[in-house]
Amino acid sequence: MAQPQLSVRSAKARDLAHRLAARENRTIAEVVERALEMYAVGGKTQSPAPDFFTRLVEENPIEEDFDWDTFLAEQRKPHKGIDL
């Protein structure tokens, strides 16, 4: 029985699929399936940047009276420069 086929008009996509299939020792269909599965899952796990930062701040509250200037001053180290 004939396998369903996917036609790709992009030469770049076709060449990339061929290279990945050869490198991974898989069929082109397997490479495309895995890529599409990862793409489908990736969209669900990532959130827009504003939502991410809002959630980050809610999960890790910052002390209101934290002295950033002192903290940064303590972390600063002079650069020795380049060795000539």
Buried (B, 14 or more C-beta within 10 A) or exposed (E): EEEEEEEBEEEEEEEBBEEBBEEEEBEBBEBBEEBEEEEEEEEEEEEEEEEEEEEEEEEEEEEEEEEEEEEEEEEEEEEEEEEE
